[in-house]
Amino acid sequence: MIDDADTDSGRPTTAPAFVLAKLRRAIIAGELVPGQPLRQDALAERFGVSRVPLREAFKVLEGEGQVVYAPHRGYKVATLSLTDLLEVYRIREILEAEAVRVAIRRSGEDVVGKLRAAAQEVEAASASGDLLTMTEANRRFHFLMVAEARMPRLEKLIQVLWDATETYRFVYYGDEVNRHRVEDEHRRIIDAFASRDTDQVITLINEHRNHAVDALRTFLDVT
């Protein structure tokens, strides 16, 4: 059983935070698939918690659009349509462009080194076929740039949009060709960022995002 003081191995310090992290990872990794009902008794037993932290985690995920609630039926993993995906990515395009513009003006000299280190984590996970670790490392890579804008409200909005589509990013990485494309695109984004070429960074990130959309369009059309 998890208690509120548990800090073992960097684990979240509260039961709701622990459950929220576990549920997010399970959704991203496809262990809980879109449309799947979330059975509170089974999940409580799986995570070693009561139903109370589960309900709190469900509320957070519902607010992020990752799960949905139906009266008398309970929660289930959200299903994203192609229309939803295109809307989310269009909003991301607008917000992330603004984040990049500000980040390049405000960022310190150390950010390029951090970007290269994060990109190497992505590549190492890709090479080993560890898609969950690759997904998490990819998120760190992109949010290094967002964080450099030092606009916490904007960063939170972008985080919510990423949360809503993480499971589809995991699907995209299932194809080795896509993984290699991601690695190459990251390198070019870093070079443009290092040159402080704002327009080029935005263009490359837009292309990077659009390649994922094109691949996921095919996936969503057949699911």
N, C-alpha and C positions, 0 to 999 in steps of 0.2 A: 504493500500500500504506500502511495506517495503522501508525504506530509509537507506542510508549508515551509519547513526548514530544510528540506532536502536540497543540497547543493552538489551532490556527487557528480563528478565527471562533467562539470559545466552544465548540468541539467537545470532547466528553469526552476526557480525557487518556490513556485506555487503550483498546486495541482492543476488549476485551470491553464496556466502557462505551459505546463508539461503536456497536457492533453492537446492543447491547441497546436503545439509544435508537432506532436505525433500525427494528428489528423492532417495537418498541412502536408507533411512528408508523404503520408499514405495516399493522399489525393494526387500530389505531383507525380509520384512513382507509379500511379495506375493501380495501386492495390485496392483503392476505392474508386470505382469507375463512374463516369457521368451517368446519372439516372439511378444509381444504386441506393436503395434505402439504407439509412444509418440506424441500426438497431442498438438502442442505448444499453440494453443488458449485455449484449455480446461485446460491445466496445468497452464498457466499464470493466468487464472481466479481463479483456485483452490488455488494458492499460493498468489494471490494478487500482482503479479509483471508484468512487461512488458516482452516481448519476449527476450530482450537483455540478462538479467541474465540467462534465460533458455538456450539460445544458448551457453553461456559460461560454464554452468554446463554440458551440453551435451558433450562439447569438452573434459572436464576433465574425464567424465565417459567413453567416447569413448577410451581415452588413457589408462584407467584402464581395458578395455575389458568388461565393464558392459552394454554398449549400442553399437549398430552398426549403421552405416549410409549407406543408399542406395540412389544414385542419383535419383531425381524426386519422391522419396518416403519418404524421411526423416529418422528420427531416430526410432529405436525400441529397446526393451530390448533384450540383447544378449541371445541366446540359447546355453547352454553348452552341448556338446556331452559327452558320456562316455570317448571317446578318449581324449578330452580336459581335462576332470576332472582328469584322470589318469596322464596326463602330468603335470598339475598344482600341483597335490599332490606329484609327484615324485620330482619336483623342490623344493617344500617346504621341503621335507624330507632332501634334501642335505643342503639347506640354514639354516634351523632351527637347524640341528645338529651342524653346525658351530657356530651358535649364542649361543646355550647351552654350548658348550665347553668353549667359551670365557666368557660367563656370569658367570659360576660357578667359574672361576678364579678371576673375577673382582667384583663380587657382594658383597654388604655389608651384615651385619647381619640382617638388617631390612627387607630384601626382602622376607624372609619366612613368616613373619607376614603379609605382603602385599598380598602374594599369598593366605594365608588362608582367609583373608578378602574378596578377590575377589571370591574365591571358595564358600564362604558363600553367596555372592550375587547371584552366579549362582544357588545355591540350593534353595534360597528363591524364585527366579523367577520361577524355575522349579516347586516348590511346589504349586505356585499360578497359574500355567499354562500360565504365561506371557512369551511367546516364544521370542518376540522381545527383551525384557529386558534381558532374558537369553542369547540370542545371543550376545548382546552388552557386558554383563558381562563376558561371556566366552572369548571374544576377549581381554578384559582388562587382564584377567588372563594370557593368553598366551603371550601377549606383555609385561607384566612385566618382563618375562624372557628374551625376545628378547632385551628389552631396557637396561637390565643390561650388555649386551655385549658392549654397548656404541660405536656401529658401525652404524652411521646414514644411510649410503648408503645401508648397508645390511638390516637394518630395513625397509627402504623404499621399497626395492625389495619384502620383505616378505609381507608388507602391500598391495602391488598391487596384489599379488597372493591371499591373503585373500579376497580382494575386489571382485575379479572375481568369487568367489564361495560362498559368504555370503548367498545368497538366498537358496542354497542347504543345508547349515548348518541349516537354519530355518526349512526346510523340515525334516531333520534328527531328530530335537528336537520334532517334532510332535508326535512321538511315546514315550510313558512314559517309556518303557523299555530302550530305548536309553538314555533318560534323566538320569535315575538312573545309567546307565553304565558310563556316562560322569562324574557324581558326584564321583563315586568310583574311577575312573581313575585319576581325579584331586587330590584326597587325596593321592594316591600312588605316583604321580609325586611330590607332595610337600614333602613327606617324603624322597624321594630319593634326591631331591634338598637340603633339610636340611642336609642330610648326605654327601653332596658334591660328590655323586656317579654319575659321569658324564655318564658313559656307561649305567647305569640303567635308568637315566632320559631320555636319547635318546631312549633307547629301549621302555620305557613306552609311550613316546610321539609318537613313530612310531606305536605302537599298537593302541593307542588312535585314531590316524589319519586313520589307516587301517580299524578300525571298522566302521568309518563313510563312508569310501569308499565302503565297502562291502554293507552297507545299501543303499547307493545312487546308487550303481550299479544296484540294483533291480529297484529302482525308475526310473532311466534313461532308463533302458531296456524296460519299459512299457509306456514311455511317447513319 
